[in-house]
Every structure is written in structure tokens, then in C-alpha cells.
Amino acid sequence: MSLYQRACRVIPGGVDSPVRAFGSVGGDPVFIARASGPYLYDTDGREYVDAVGSWGPALLGHAHPEVVRAVQEAAARGLSFGAPTEAEVELAEAVRARVPEAAKVRFVSTGTEACMTAIRLARGATGRDLIVKFAGCYHGHSDGLLAAAGSGVATQGLPGSAGVTAATAGQTIVVPYNDEAALEAVFDAYPDQIAAVITEPAPANMGVVPPAVGFNAFLRAITARHGALLIFDEVLTGFRVHRSGWWGLERSAVETPPLVETPPLVELVETTAPAPKASTGSPNAAPDLFTFGKVVGGGMPLAAIGGRADVMDLLAPLGPVYQAGTLSGNPLATAAGIATLRLADINVYAAVDAVSSDLQAAVNEALFEVGVPHLVQSAGSLFTVFFGDFDRPITDYAAAQRQDSAAFARFFHAMLDAGVALPPSGYEAWFLSAAHDDAALNRIVEALPGAARAALGAA
Ligand SMILES: *Cc1c(COP(=O)(O)O)cnc(C)c1O
């Protein structure tokens, strides 16, 4: 009996998270025994270059010796105490040093918990019930956030999830991504009822679909105008696309002086409007709340909610919004997070950016060479190869769903056969790491021509 068959006898579908199943690409999932740097090793001892990165956390590559040592040392001191520790303070300080707008931080164990708590906090802060999310954005699997949730749900071809009550689903309003008019209409239709808009500031769970220029600033402005909170879910992008996440990347792009000198703004804009006071008044201001996960836990179960101190202080024990966790801020997880953030310096981000752009170029070339219709979309170092005939960029979930899943499945399996592990779904980003050196990159590049022919169906 194969390990997968054994697994299926005791674990539903043989997997503990549906994205690990090969549902949309066919075949049996590969069971991994160990990993090192950019490589995975399956239970038969086969080596793969990994482009899944544990779905995001492995920014430094797998089993970085310093991260492993930090976790081992923490384990020797005790696995969990149910009492506060210095490491939690240190990690919270490290998060705030990178994202100063996360003035206060609360650690939890999963991104799902972080987003669920951010929503509860927004409702507690505003006294309102409704939540707005965007179709194709994924914010974990809590009941209220599973509507049109992209990623795993999309891969399974499900509209949402059974087991979510109509009452709960009815409190989540789903709007097409990048659609300002649709969001304006929702705010007009539900005056003073919307607690928060939650967004992936650069969505990567419907495949990578970057925000239109100014879209995040628009979200900031419209939520502020209507007294709703804005939540940036950076569980995936946080500390991965930039040392300060997508928020840091977008802001650094704005702050970088343009190459061509432009006339000063005052000459163009006639204004007597007072400068916005609170952070929420300015379209370039930060969201009220962030959620983080994946990289911040360095491969261990750890995630966080961060944001405005006045909102965060509504959490128990200071405030009336209850939230708790037996293993929250666990010593092993915080040790991995601290070590990972300490190691993730500008060289790491530069290395991941470089390997990502080289690989995007190589994939493009290999697919063009053979004549496979496709579109590569990126957000920072994250990118997705959408198979299919697209005559314009994909800007929302409806367009992302027009991808050719069969071509992707053929490409995926050809890559896997050649020793490259891609995410087993066309709705995911490829995740690279600072450990992807020339040797690892070359192995991916060498696998591309054969996989491109397979995608065409001409293998
Ligand atoms: C992965 C992810 C989550 C959920 O995190 P888990 O740790 O899997 O619960 C939430 N939001 C985004 C954007 C994610 O990518």
C-alpha cells in the first residue's frame, strides 16, 4: 500500500490542508520526508527544486541552520509555558521596527485566526456588523471569510463552503477586485453598517493579481470617509515581497524620487483644504489593521494582528473584544520568527527579487518559444503563470478563472517529472527563496522547454 493510500484511510483525502492534494492537476500528492535550502526530498529519496516554499514561509530556504538552531535552543528551554515570554516582546518589536504603523501586535498561531480576530476587532471598534471582501482574496477559513475565497476553494471548484450559515454569509459582502465603482455602490447601499474592508493589498490567492495604481489609496480614502476600518491582510506578502511587506514596497515606490523632474504639486493643485489629521484621512495613510503570517513565523505556526494602538487596545485584557490562545506566541514559533526576521536583510530580498525576475523571464521565453498562450503576472517577487489566451492583464477573479487549467496541469506534471515542485494549482504564486542559487535556478530553467511542450499538449 502506498503512503498516500495509507493516509487516505485515516485522513480525509489523505491531506491536512486541501491545497496539498493534487485535486486540480490529477495524480497523487508527493509525500515529503525532509527539505534543505531550495530542495525537497520525498519519501522515496527523490530530490525536487522547490517553488512552493511551504506556501510562503520559506523565504530563507528550508531548514536554515540558524533558524533551526534557534528553535532547538528554545525547545531545550521548554515547549510552552502559558505565560508571557521575552521572545514575544522581541518579535513584536521586530515587527513594529519594519512596519511602524503596526504600533501594537498580538500573536496567534495561524493566518486564519489573525484575520478572524481582525474582523472581530473591527466590529468591536465600530459597532457595525457588515464586512466587505474582494472576490478571489483569501483570508483563511473562518466562516465569514470563505465567500469567493480563491485559492484552495477555487482549486476545488467550490463556490464557497458548506457548513457556513446563511446568517453568517449574509454579513460578508463580496465585491470584484480593482472595482472602485462597485465598492462605492456597496457603501452607498449600506450606510453606517460596514465595519471593515479586508483586502490582500497585492492579491496572490487567485493567482497574482496586482492592485491597480491607486487602488489601495482609494480603499484607504473610502473607508475613512465612511467610518469603516481598512484591514491589509499581509499574511502572504508580509516580510516576503519587501522587508516591510507590500505596504512597505508600495510606499517605497511612492517615496522614490521620479527620474524626470516634475513641477511641484502646489502649482498644479489649488487647495485650501486642511491637511488631513488622523492617519485615516490621507489616501496614502496606512490601513488601520494588518494581519501577518507565513514568513513572520519562519515555518512555525505563528501569525499576528497589528495596527493602530487605540484599536488594538480594544483586545482583552484591556478592552471588550475577546481573543485568546493556549499556544499563542509559542516559544518555538517566536524563536523561528525572530531568527528569520533577523536574517531577512536587504540582501535576502534582493536575492529573491533577482531569482524571481530571472525565472519569470525564462518561463516567458520557454512558453513563447513553443507558442503556449500565457500571461505572467507579478507583485514584487511573487508571480503566477496564467495559461490561456489573455489579451489584457488579469485584474479580477472572474478573469483569473478563464485560465486553462488543463494546460497548467500538463505543465505542472512535466515539471514535477523533471524534479521541480510547483504549487499544484493555477491559482497560486510561485514562491522562491534566498537559497535558490544558480544551480537550483538552472534546474528549473532546464525543465521549462519540455514542460512548455507538455502544456501545448504536444509532448
Ligand atoms: C495563507 C493565508 C491566510 C491563512 O493563513 P493560515 O495560516 O493558512 O491560516 C490568510 N490570508 C492570506 C492572504 C493567506 O495567504
The ligand as an SDF file (V2000), in Angstrom:
LIG
                    3D

 15 15  0  0  0  0  0  0  0  0999 V2000
   -2.3150   31.7240    3.9240 C   0  0  0  0  0  0  0  0  0  0  0  0
   -3.1910   32.9150    4.0440 C   0  0  0  0  0  0  0  0  0  0  0  0
   -4.1050   33.0610    5.1050 C   0  0  0  0  0  0  0  0  0  0  0  0
   -4.3830   31.9590    6.0850 C   0  0  0  0  0  0  0  0  0  0  0  0
   -3.2810   31.6230    6.8590 O   0  0  0  0  0  0  0  0  0  0  0  0
   -3.2280   30.1760    7.5660 P   0  0  0  0  0  0  0  0  0  0  0  0
   -2.0140   30.2510    8.4270 O   0  0  0  0  0  0  0  0  0  0  0  0
   -3.1540   29.1770    6.4710 O   0  0  0  0  0  0  0  0  0  0  0  0
   -4.4870   30.0530    8.3610 O   0  0  0  0  0  0  0  0  0  0  0  0
   -4.7920   34.2490    5.2140 C   0  0  0  0  0  0  0  0  0  0  0  0
   -4.5990   35.2480    4.3330 N   0  0  0  0  0  0  0  0  0  0  0  0
   -3.7450   35.1500    3.2940 C   0  0  0  0  0  0  0  0  0  0  0  0
   -3.5770   36.2950    2.3670 C   0  0  0  0  0  0  0  0  0  0  0  0
   -3.0340   33.9720    3.1080 C   0  0  0  0  0  0  0  0  0  0  0  0
   -2.2330   33.8530    2.0420 O   0  0  0  0  0  0  0  0  0  0  0  0
  1  2  1  0
  2  3  1  0
  2 14  2  0
  3  4  1  0
  3 10  2  0
  4  5  1  0
  5  6  1  0
  6  7  2  0
  6  8  1  0
  6  9  1  0
 10 11  1  0
 11 12  2  0
 12 13  1  0
 12 14  1  0
 14 15  1  0
M  END
$$$$
